[in-house]
């Protein structure tokens, strides 16, 4: 039995923005390249981008785990 996954588009957009922030933050941390304007750049800017990226990605992944839990419960009910 196939069921449609109901993923909210807004959460997907948040996940994409979070992924970009995570990547840019890691780039800033490991290369030391200043991606931000000098007035905004600080030693913690990369870490802040990583943290913000992870926080933005959490709702999408929480929804994926809820869908998986629902599908697993349906599999147990069927036998």
C-alpha positions as a Markdown table, in Angstrom:
| # | Residue | x | y | z |
|---|---|---|---|---|
| 1 | Unk | 0.0 | 0.0 | 0.0 |
| 2 | Unk | 1.4 | 3.3 | -1.0 |
| 3 | Unk | 0.6 | 6.5 | 0.9 |
| 4 | Unk | 1.4 | 10.0 | -0.1 |
| 5 | Unk | 3.9 | 11.8 | 2.0 |
| 6 | Unk | 2.4 | 15.1 | 3.1 |
| 7 | Unk | 5.5 | 17.3 | 3.4 |
| 8 | Unk | 4.7 | 21.0 | 3.9 |
| 9 | Unk | 6.5 | 23.2 | 1.3 |
| 10 | Unk | 7.3 | 25.9 | 3.9 |
| 11 | Unk | 9.2 | 23.4 | 6.0 |
| 12 | Unk | 11.1 | 22.3 | 2.8 |
| 13 | Unk | 12.1 | 25.9 | 2.2 |
| 14 | Unk | 13.3 | 26.3 | 5.8 |
| 15 | Unk | 15.3 | 23.2 | 5.4 |
| 16 | Unk | 17.0 | 24.5 | 2.2 |
| 17 | Unk | 17.8 | 27.9 | 3.8 |
| 18 | Unk | 19.1 | 26.0 | 6.8 |
| 19 | Unk | 21.3 | 23.8 | 4.7 |
| 20 | Unk | 22.7 | 26.9 | 2.9 |
| 21 | Unk | 23.4 | 28.6 | 6.2 |
| 22 | Unk | 25.1 | 25.5 | 7.6 |
| 23 | Unk | 27.3 | 25.2 | 4.5 |
| 24 | Unk | 28.3 | 28.8 | 4.6 |
| 25 | Unk | 29.0 | 28.7 | 8.3 |
| 26 | Unk | 31.2 | 25.6 | 7.9 |
| 27 | Unk | 33.0 | 27.3 | 5.0 |
| 28 | Unk | 33.6 | 30.4 | 7.1 |
| 29 | Unk | 34.9 | 28.3 | 10.0 |
| 30 | Unk | 37.3 | 26.0 | 8.0 |
| 31 | Unk | 38.6 | 28.5 | 5.5 |
| 32 | Unk | 38.5 | 31.7 | 7.5 |
| 33 | Unk | 37.2 | 33.5 | 4.4 |
| 34 | Unk | 35.0 | 36.5 | 5.3 |
| 35 | Unk | 31.7 | 36.0 | 3.6 |
| 36 | Unk | 30.0 | 38.8 | 5.6 |
| 37 | Unk | 30.6 | 42.5 | 5.5 |
| 38 | Unk | 33.5 | 43.5 | 7.7 |
| 39 | Unk | 31.1 | 45.2 | 10.1 |
| 40 | Unk | 29.1 | 42.0 | 10.6 |
| 41 | Unk | 32.0 | 39.6 | 10.6 |
| 42 | Unk | 33.2 | 38.3 | 13.9 |
| 43 | Unk | 35.0 | 35.2 | 15.1 |
| 44 | Unk | 31.7 | 33.7 | 16.1 |
| 45 | Unk | 29.9 | 34.4 | 12.8 |
| 46 | Unk | 30.6 | 31.0 | 11.4 |
| 47 | Unk | 29.4 | 29.2 | 14.5 |
| 48 | Unk | 26.2 | 31.4 | 14.6 |
| 49 | Unk | 25.4 | 30.5 | 11.0 |
| 50 | Unk | 25.9 | 26.8 | 11.7 |
| 51 | Unk | 23.6 | 27.0 | 14.8 |
| 52 | Unk | 21.0 | 29.0 | 12.9 |
| 53 | Unk | 21.1 | 26.5 | 10.0 |
| 54 | Unk | 20.6 | 23.6 | 12.3 |
| 55 | Unk | 17.7 | 25.3 | 14.1 |
| 56 | Unk | 16.1 | 26.0 | 10.7 |
| 57 | Unk | 16.4 | 22.4 | 9.6 |
| 58 | Unk | 14.9 | 20.9 | 12.7 |
| 59 | Unk | 11.1 | 21.3 | 11.9 |
| 60 | Unk | 11.5 | 19.5 | 8.6 |
| 61 | Unk | 13.3 | 16.6 | 10.1 |
| 62 | Unk | 10.9 | 16.4 | 12.9 |
| 63 | Unk | 8.1 | 16.1 | 10.4 |
| 64 | Unk | 10.0 | 13.4 | 8.5 |
| 65 | Unk | 10.4 | 11.4 | 11.7 |
| 66 | Unk | 6.7 | 11.8 | 12.5 |
| 67 | Unk | 5.8 | 10.4 | 9.0 |
| 68 | Unk | 8.2 | 7.5 | 9.5 |
| 69 | Unk | 6.6 | 6.7 | 12.9 |
| 70 | Unk | 3.2 | 6.8 | 11.3 |
| 71 | Unk | 4.2 | 4.5 | 8.5 |
| 72 | Unk | 5.9 | 2.1 | 10.9 |
| 73 | Unk | 2.8 | 2.0 | 13.1 |
| 74 | Unk | 0.8 | 1.2 | 10.0 |
| 75 | Unk | 3.2 | -1.7 | 9.1 |
| 76 | Unk | 2.8 | -3.2 | 12.6 |
| 77 | Unk | -1.0 | -3.0 | 12.3 |
| 78 | Unk | -1.0 | -4.9 | 9.1 |
| 79 | Unk | 1.0 | -7.7 | 10.5 |
